[in-house]
Amino acid sequence: MKNHTNNNNTAHIAKKCSVESAEKIYRVNRWGDGYFNVGEHGSINVTPRYDQPNLSINLQEVVDEIAAEGIDFPVVIRFHDILRSQVERLNRTFRKTIEEADYEGRYLGVFPVKVNQMREVIEEIVRAGKRFDYGLEAGSKPELIAALAYNTNKNSLTILNGYKDEEYLKLALLGQKIHRNTIIVIEKFSELTSLIKLSKSLNIKPVIGLRVKMMVKGRGKWESSSGERAKFGLSIAEILNAIDLLEQEELKDTIKLLHFHIGSQLTDIRAIKEAIQESSLIYTQLVKQGVPLEYVDVGGGLAVDYDGSQSTNDSSCNYDMEEYIADIIYGFKQSCDLESVSHPHIVSESGRAITAHHSCVVTKIIGEIQPGGKSYNTRKKTGEHFIVTNIREIENSLSVDNFQESYNDVTQLKEQAMQAFKLSVLTLDELAKIETMYWRILKAIEKLSQKEEFIPEELKEISEILSSQYLANFSVFQSAADSWAIDQVLPIMPISRLNETPSKLCSLVDITCDSDGKIDKFIGEEAIAQHIPLHQLNDNEDYYIGIFLTGAYQDVMGDMHNLFGRLNEVHIVSYDDDPKDFYIEEVVKGSSVKNVLSTMQYTPEIMAQVVKKEIDKQIQRGKINPREGVNWIDFYENCLDGYTYLK
Ligand SMILES: *Cc1c(COP(=O)(O)O)cnc(C)c1O
């Protein structure tokens, strides 16, 4: 009996240790920001409501339910509660800070539509933001058209950025007509002249914001969003000219907002502090000159700690939401108090921070590409070349005492073999034997060296050389565009088996016919790593991996490389009364082959007819029997209707 209890205890301790080591390998708590962690059951836990920590969803159970419903992977999983939670967190934190600081203005945030334009996302954000008068920001005509239809809360703002033609400006004035608080942010001086003309001819008074080109530069990948050479915004000279012009036109009273945006993913809090200092100086001076400003829009830039390092790495940041908000509120309060100017209402346009966490891509590993591939029969033949014989001898005599020497020898012999082959001294058969033995020896050396306490530096590269590529059923270009385009690091990890030590070092390759279609930047224990530890694939067991924090930009920036289209989507809503704490609210079908072909101007119906005609021809010639022919036609048509990814 006593023994039994003891056993249980040790089992429990072993498991617990693994959960901790899984956390160490994948850093879930750090990038998970309270929404993701490693569960005792060895799967990822999702706690989608920051105000209800007991509500916990096992991601493996979500994946099982998706599979049981017959929905094909890869799948985008959206957690609507995480979106809600982030909207609430941002607004509550602003309100709390405003109260604590005795700040006199309000917070009236807007969500920038470009970060995730999906209707369901916009609807959820508008719904969650209603009681905070949280609005939308549009940066283009189509986004404005969406905002006019969806931002129906009369008390929230609709901020209009981006370059504007007359039609865009007219749409903005339509917003004014239907009592939306649309603020037209002037990005370029010429927009002002067309706006003045248009508003006079339509007899609608606009509300104007002026975007200032700041001197401070954001740090990180988007630092060119500000500074003298920035694409958007007015220089100080242009701001003063704009004010003069509006005064002449008797429209000075329409200038209500000062706008700046120094870049996305601001990794260093110092850039934010500097931006607040600079913008608050401009604000107080303009107000003192009699410009009737009421709002300051601090733009986007609130960063997401993708790699969990809490550093100024490009994919990280050295601050959190609380600190960001405190810097804005206290910064403006101090500058305004100093100049006896009243505190402006604060607008911010955080997009990444609102949406990144709410969606992830889950896909299956469908194969492993091992260095060396399938082994070849290496049986000795009489008269074989001495290089083959020498390598065979190395393999046969390999031991703890000579593995380092063997490594040097085998590496050299392999190079010699390549030379010999080029000189037609080695046959293909001999080369195949050498390759097979080479990889076997490397694997054996790796095993032997792992038993040693000290591993010589040059043997450490063996693990890299032997690392596998796991083939994942997805397209980097569709689902993780920034990973390909700008080396963004996204958290990637297995969904389950987290209480098992991962034994393989891997990189990931996707199913596109493009050698760029791979991911080889991962969160490492210390720095960014080229490989990620994953588990050995088991026969008859699906191995799922998740790509996390894809809700900002990645969700909507994907392209049609290789005609892999949009993914199947599953919307998860948490529900306390459910035994699993969730239900699938909606399934949105991804692109069918037909859809993607049509986008590229094909007509699938005609294509089906062409193939049918060819099959009919073969039937008439007696080459295909009629029953078989009909099956082939059905098969082609079913493929047209099917999913673009691998089955
Ligand atoms: C892109 C953009 C944003 C959103 O930035 P995030 O870093 O995603 O918060 C906000 N405002 C403007 C003007 C933008 O161009």
Ligand as a Chemical Component Dictionary entry (heavy atoms), coordinates in Angstrom:
data_LIG
# 
_chem_comp.id                   LIG 
_chem_comp.type                 NON-POLYMER 
_chem_comp.pdbx_formal_charge   0 
_chem_comp.three_letter_code    LIG 
# 
loop_
_chem_comp_atom.comp_id 
_chem_comp_atom.atom_id 
_chem_comp_atom.alt_atom_id 
_chem_comp_atom.type_symbol 
_chem_comp_atom.charge 
_chem_comp_atom.model_Cartn_x 
_chem_comp_atom.model_Cartn_y 
_chem_comp_atom.model_Cartn_z 
_chem_comp_atom.pdbx_ordinal 
LIG C1 C1 C 0 -1.221 50.447 -39.070 1  
LIG C2 C2 C 0 -1.671 51.609 -38.346 2  
LIG C3 C3 C 0 -2.159 51.460 -37.028 3  
LIG C4 C4 C 0 -2.136 50.156 -36.277 4  
LIG O1 O1 O 0 -0.897 49.951 -35.694 5  
LIG P1 P1 P 0 -0.660 48.765 -34.626 6  
LIG O2 O2 O 0 0.799  48.774 -34.457 7  
LIG O3 O3 O 0 -1.178 47.520 -35.261 8  
LIG O4 O4 O 0 -1.382 49.084 -33.390 9  
LIG C5 C5 C 0 -2.650 52.589 -36.395 10 
LIG N1 N1 N 0 -2.674 53.791 -37.021 11 
LIG C6 C6 C 0 -2.194 53.962 -38.274 12 
LIG C7 C7 C 0 -2.238 55.294 -38.882 13 
LIG C8 C8 C 0 -1.680 52.886 -38.968 14 
LIG O5 O5 O 0 -1.183 53.062 -40.191 15 
# 
loop_
_chem_comp_bond.comp_id 
_chem_comp_bond.atom_id_1 
_chem_comp_bond.atom_id_2 
_chem_comp_bond.value_order 
_chem_comp_bond.pdbx_ordinal 
LIG C1 C2 SING 1  
LIG C2 C3 SING 2  
LIG C2 C8 DOUB 3  
LIG C3 C4 SING 4  
LIG C3 C5 DOUB 5  
LIG C4 O1 SING 6  
LIG O1 P1 SING 7  
LIG P1 O2 DOUB 8  
LIG P1 O3 SING 9  
LIG P1 O4 SING 10 
LIG C5 N1 SING 11 
LIG N1 C6 DOUB 12 
LIG C6 C7 SING 13 
LIG C6 C8 SING 14 
LIG C8 O5 SING 15 
# 
